[in-house]
Amino acid sequence: MSQATSEQVRLACEQLLTDGRDVTFTAVATASGISRATCYRDREIRAVIDTYRARDGELLTLTRLADRIDQLNASLEALAAKVRRQEEELRTLKRAAVPERTPHQAAD
């Protein structure tokens, strides 16, 4: 791989990260003007792309992890509210199903 090609790939990866896009072989090939097959076959190009993908993945994983935790907290709160409503409904149904005993019936 020539120095110019290496620089093209690095610039393409940096631009993808700057734009907030995922670093994929297809995206790098499109952004750099190098064929996808070359990106996969050339070990040096592949190493450069994999380095940026790993870096990108770590950053996105942390961000996605925080987002996922927020989503799970919201889901958990919604589920807890639903469980509370269902428990109340069960208590109401149980009270309605058991006839109240009068003091006279209790003596029998």
C-alpha positions as CSV (number, residue, x, y, z in Angstrom):
1,M,0.0,0.0,0.0
2,S,1.4,3.4,-0.9
3,Q,1.7,6.3,1.5
4,A,-1.0,8.2,-0.5
5,T,-3.4,5.2,-0.3
6,S,-2.8,4.8,3.5
7,E,-3.5,8.5,4.0
8,Q,-6.7,8.3,1.9
9,V,-7.9,5.5,4.1
10,R,-7.0,7.3,7.3
11,L,-8.7,10.5,6.2
12,A,-11.8,8.6,5.2
13,C,-12.0,7.0,8.6
14,E,-11.4,10.3,10.4
15,Q,-14.2,11.9,8.3
16,L,-16.6,9.1,9.0
17,L,-15.9,9.5,12.8
18,T,-16.3,13.3,12.5
19,D,-19.6,12.8,10.7
20,G,-20.8,10.5,13.4
21,R,-21.0,7.6,11.0
22,D,-19.9,4.0,11.6
23,V,-16.5,3.0,10.2
24,T,-17.3,0.1,7.9
25,F,-15.4,-1.3,4.9
26,T,-18.2,-0.1,2.6
27,A,-18.2,3.4,4.0
28,V,-14.4,3.7,3.9
29,A,-14.3,2.4,0.3
30,T,-16.9,5.0,-0.7
31,A,-15.3,7.8,1.1
32,S,-11.7,7.0,0.0
33,G,-12.5,6.0,-3.6
34,I,-10.8,2.7,-3.1
35,S,-12.7,-0.5,-4.0
36,R,-14.2,-2.5,-1.2
37,A,-12.4,-5.6,-2.4
38,T,-9.1,-3.8,-2.0
39,C,-10.0,-2.6,1.4
40,Y,-10.7,-6.2,2.4
41,R,-7.7,-7.8,0.6
42,D,-4.9,-5.4,1.4
43,R,-3.6,-6.3,4.9
44,E,-2.3,-2.8,5.6
45,I,-5.6,-1.1,4.6
46,R,-7.6,-3.7,6.5
47,A,-5.4,-3.1,9.6
48,V,-6.0,0.7,9.4
49,I,-9.7,0.2,9.0
50,D,-9.9,-2.3,11.8
51,T,-8.0,0.1,14.1
52,Y,-10.6,2.8,13.4
53,R,-13.4,0.3,13.8
54,A,-12.2,-0.8,17.2
55,R,-11.8,2.8,18.3
56,D,-15.2,3.7,16.9
57,G,-16.7,0.6,18.5
58,E,-15.3,1.5,22.0
59,L,-16.7,5.0,21.8
60,L,-20.0,4.0,20.5
61,T,-20.3,1.1,22.9
62,L,-19.9,3.5,25.9
63,T,-22.4,5.9,24.4
64,R,-24.8,3.2,23.4
65,L,-24.3,1.6,26.9
66,A,-25.4,4.8,28.6
67,D,-28.4,5.1,26.2
68,R,-29.3,1.5,26.8
69,I,-29.2,2.0,30.6
70,D,-31.5,5.0,30.2
71,Q,-33.9,2.9,28.0
72,L,-33.8,0.0,30.5
73,N,-34.5,2.3,33.4
74,A,-37.5,3.8,31.6
75,S,-38.7,0.3,30.7
76,L,-38.3,-0.9,34.3
77,E,-40.3,2.0,35.6
78,A,-43.1,1.4,33.1
79,L,-43.1,-2.3,34.0
80,A,-43.2,-1.6,37.7
81,A,-46.2,0.7,37.2
82,K,-48.0,-2.0,35.2
83,V,-47.3,-4.6,37.9
84,R,-48.7,-2.2,40.6
85,R,-51.9,-1.7,38.5
86,Q,-52.3,-5.4,38.0
87,E,-51.8,-6.1,41.7
88,E,-54.4,-3.6,42.6
89,E,-56.7,-5.1,40.0
90,L,-56.2,-8.6,41.5
91,R,-56.9,-7.3,45.0
92,T,-60.1,-5.7,43.7
93,L,-61.1,-9.0,41.9
94,K,-60.4,-11.0,45.0
95,R,-62.6,-8.7,47.2
96,A,-65.4,-9.0,44.7
97,A,-65.1,-12.8,44.5
98,V,-65.3,-13.4,48.2
99,P,-68.8,-12.6,49.5
100,E,-68.7,-10.7,52.7
101,R,-69.8,-12.6,55.8
102,T,-72.3,-11.2,58.1
103,P,-71.7,-11.6,61.9
104,H,-74.7,-14.0,62.0
105,Q,-73.1,-16.2,59.2
106,A,-69.7,-16.2,61.0
107,A,-71.4,-17.8,64.1
108,D,-72.6,-20.8,62.1
